[in-house]
Amino acid sequence: MKQLFVLGLASLLVACGGKEEPKVTDSTSNTPPAATAPMDKAALSEQAKNAIKTYGGSLKAELQTAMQSGGPINAISACQLKAPEIAKTVSDGEKLQVSRVSLRNRNPVTGVPNEWQTQVLNDFEARKVKGEALESLVYSELVENAGKQEFRFMKAIPTEAMCLTCHGSEVSPAVMTRLKELYPQDKATGFKEGDLRGAFVVVKNLP
């Protein structure tokens, strides 16, 4: 049972390139500067997937340690503190922004999707209804934002059976009490196995 809780808390939050230096040209030369190489969308997507993997793996390790030392209540508290720290560490290291969002979010500060993220989440839900597996649902796009290129990536987070410990319809009273203490505006319960829990988001500003 303890192992089930460990996996549950981990799944609930896991499942549950720097800029180039500007080229310096000789002002006395008539040779134009070399054209900037087009961004490789496939490489950016791979970087995003790796950032998500690092983020999820680090958070899972923190939750397992917290679970072993104090059970699910301790793991919930640890997640509140550690998840933002891990996201910042990965974001700073990869020169991007990684986060998680949901239409039924738990954290009202970091978990609320913006307009384009909401559209992607709704699209994920529509594709799921048509029979696509949530595990395969990803979105990536290069867009112009405020005059600069921006890479956007999202990956769906499925609700697994183990996620229901803290996201299901029958959450234990002790867990529910702690969730209400930490997240009084919590919307992230009542899920069923196979529901779209939310999505990982990666945004990278390009030179």
C-alpha positions as CSV (number, residue, x, y, z in Angstrom):
1,M,0.0,0.0,0.0
2,K,2.9,2.4,0.9
3,Q,4.4,1.7,-2.6
4,L,1.0,2.5,-4.2
5,F,1.0,5.8,-2.4
6,V,4.5,6.5,-3.6
7,L,3.7,5.8,-7.1
8,G,0.4,7.7,-6.8
9,L,1.9,10.9,-5.7
10,A,4.7,10.7,-8.2
11,S,2.3,10.0,-11.1
12,L,-0.1,12.8,-10.0
13,L,2.5,15.4,-10.5
14,V,4.7,13.8,-13.1
15,A,2.3,11.9,-15.3
16,C,-0.1,14.0,-11.7
17,G,20.3,26.1,-25.9
18,G,21.3,29.4,-25.0
19,K,21.1,32.4,-27.3
20,E,23.8,32.8,-30.0
21,E,26.1,35.8,-29.6
22,P,25.5,38.4,-32.3
23,K,27.8,38.3,-35.2
24,V,30.3,41.2,-35.4
25,T,30.9,42.5,-38.9
26,D,33.7,44.8,-40.2
27,S,32.1,48.1,-41.0
28,T,34.6,48.7,-43.8
29,S,33.7,45.5,-45.6
30,N,31.1,45.4,-48.3
31,T,30.3,41.7,-47.6
32,P,26.8,41.4,-46.0
33,P,26.6,39.4,-42.7
34,A,25.7,35.7,-43.0
35,A,22.0,34.9,-42.9
36,T,20.8,33.5,-39.6
37,A,20.2,29.7,-39.8
38,P,16.6,28.7,-39.6
39,M,15.5,27.3,-36.2
40,D,15.3,23.5,-36.1
41,K,11.8,22.8,-34.8
42,A,12.6,19.1,-34.3
43,A,15.6,19.9,-32.2
44,L,13.6,22.4,-30.2
45,S,10.9,19.7,-29.6
46,E,13.6,17.3,-28.4
47,Q,15.0,19.9,-26.0
48,A,11.5,20.4,-24.7
49,K,10.9,16.7,-24.2
50,N,14.2,16.4,-22.3
51,A,13.3,19.4,-20.1
52,I,10.0,17.8,-19.2
53,K,11.7,14.5,-18.5
54,T,14.2,16.2,-16.2
55,Y,11.5,18.2,-14.4
56,G,9.3,15.1,-13.9
57,G,12.1,12.8,-12.8
58,S,13.5,15.3,-10.2
59,L,10.0,16.0,-8.8
60,K,9.3,12.3,-8.6
61,A,12.5,11.7,-6.6
62,E,11.6,14.5,-4.2
63,L,8.1,13.0,-3.7
64,Q,9.4,9.6,-3.1
65,T,11.7,10.9,-0.4
66,A,8.9,12.8,1.3
67,M,6.6,9.9,1.1
68,Q,9.1,7.6,2.7
69,S,9.7,10.0,5.6
70,G,6.1,11.1,6.3
71,G,3.5,9.6,4.0
72,P,1.2,11.3,1.5
73,I,0.5,14.3,3.6
74,N,4.2,15.1,3.8
75,A,4.5,14.5,0.0
76,I,1.8,17.0,-0.7
77,S,3.6,19.6,1.4
78,A,6.9,18.8,-0.2
79,C,5.4,19.2,-3.7
80,Q,4.1,22.7,-2.9
81,L,7.6,23.8,-2.0
82,K,9.8,21.7,-4.4
83,A,7.8,21.8,-7.6
84,P,8.4,25.5,-8.3
85,E,12.1,25.3,-7.3
86,I,12.6,22.3,-9.7
87,A,10.8,24.1,-12.5
88,K,13.0,27.2,-12.1
89,T,16.2,25.1,-12.0
90,V,15.3,23.2,-15.2
91,S,14.2,26.4,-16.9
92,D,17.3,28.3,-16.0
93,G,19.6,25.5,-17.1
94,E,17.8,24.9,-20.4
95,K,17.2,28.7,-21.2
96,L,13.4,28.1,-21.4
97,Q,10.3,28.1,-19.2
98,V,8.8,24.7,-18.1
99,S,5.6,24.4,-16.2
100,R,2.3,22.5,-15.8
101,V,-1.2,23.8,-16.5
102,S,-4.7,22.4,-16.4
103,L,-8.2,23.5,-17.1
104,R,-8.9,22.1,-13.6
105,N,-5.8,23.4,-11.9
106,R,-4.6,22.9,-8.3
107,N,-2.1,25.8,-8.1
108,P,-3.8,29.1,-9.0
109,V,-0.5,30.8,-9.4
110,T,1.4,28.5,-11.8
111,G,-1.3,26.1,-13.0
112,V,-3.7,28.4,-14.8
113,P,-3.4,28.2,-18.6
114,N,-3.3,31.3,-20.7
115,E,-5.3,31.8,-23.9
116,W,-3.2,29.7,-26.3
117,Q,-2.6,27.0,-23.7
118,T,-6.3,26.8,-23.1
119,Q,-6.9,26.3,-26.8
120,V,-4.3,23.5,-26.9
121,L,-5.9,21.7,-23.9
122,N,-9.3,21.9,-25.5
123,D,-7.8,20.5,-28.7
124,F,-6.2,17.7,-26.7
125,E,-9.6,16.9,-25.2
126,A,-11.3,16.9,-28.6
127,R,-8.6,14.5,-30.0
128,K,-9.0,12.2,-27.0
129,V,-12.7,12.0,-27.6
130,K,-12.0,11.0,-31.2
131,G,-9.9,8.1,-29.9
132,E,-6.3,9.4,-29.8
133,A,-4.2,8.2,-26.9
134,L,-3.4,10.9,-24.4
135,E,0.2,9.7,-24.1
136,S,0.8,10.6,-27.7
137,L,-0.8,14.1,-27.7
138,V,1.8,16.8,-28.2
139,Y,1.7,20.3,-29.7
140,S,4.6,22.4,-31.0
141,E,4.7,25.7,-32.9
142,L,7.0,28.5,-33.8
143,V,5.2,31.8,-33.5
144,E,6.0,35.5,-33.5
145,N,5.3,37.2,-30.2
146,A,6.0,40.9,-29.6
147,G,8.2,41.0,-32.6
148,K,10.3,38.0,-31.6
149,Q,10.3,34.3,-32.4
150,E,8.9,32.0,-29.7
151,F,8.8,28.2,-29.6
152,R,5.8,26.6,-27.8
153,F,5.5,23.0,-26.8
154,M,2.9,21.1,-24.8
155,K,2.5,17.4,-23.8
156,A,-0.7,15.9,-22.4
157,I,-0.7,14.5,-18.8
158,P,-3.1,11.5,-18.6
159,T,-4.8,10.6,-15.3
160,E,-3.6,7.2,-14.2
161,A,-5.2,5.0,-11.5
162,M,-2.4,6.0,-9.1
163,C,-3.2,9.7,-9.6
164,L,-6.6,9.2,-8.0
165,T,-5.0,9.3,-4.5
166,C,-5.0,13.1,-4.7
167,H,-7.1,13.8,-7.8
168,G,-9.9,11.3,-7.7
169,S,-13.5,11.4,-6.4
170,E,-12.7,9.5,-3.3
171,V,-9.8,11.3,-1.8
172,S,-9.1,10.4,1.9
173,P,-10.3,13.0,4.5
174,A,-6.7,13.6,5.7
175,V,-5.5,14.3,2.2
176,M,-8.4,16.5,1.4
177,T,-7.9,18.5,4.5
178,R,-4.3,19.1,3.6
179,L,-5.1,20.0,0.0
180,K,-7.7,22.6,1.2
181,E,-5.1,24.1,3.6
182,L,-2.5,24.5,0.8
183,Y,-4.8,25.1,-2.2
184,P,-8.1,26.6,-1.0
185,Q,-9.1,27.2,-4.7
186,D,-8.3,23.6,-5.7
187,K,-10.2,22.4,-8.8
188,A,-8.1,19.3,-9.4
189,T,-10.3,16.5,-7.8
190,G,-13.0,14.4,-9.3
191,F,-10.9,13.0,-12.1
192,K,-11.3,9.4,-13.4
193,E,-8.6,7.2,-14.9
194,G,-8.0,8.1,-18.5
195,D,-9.1,11.7,-18.1
196,L,-6.9,14.6,-19.4
197,R,-5.3,15.8,-16.2
198,G,-3.5,18.7,-17.8
199,A,-0.3,19.3,-19.8
200,F,3.4,20.1,-19.4
201,V,4.3,23.4,-21.1
202,V,7.6,24.5,-22.5
203,V,8.2,28.0,-23.9
204,K,11.5,29.2,-25.4
205,N,12.3,32.7,-26.6
206,L,14.5,32.6,-29.7
207,P,17.2,35.1,-30.8
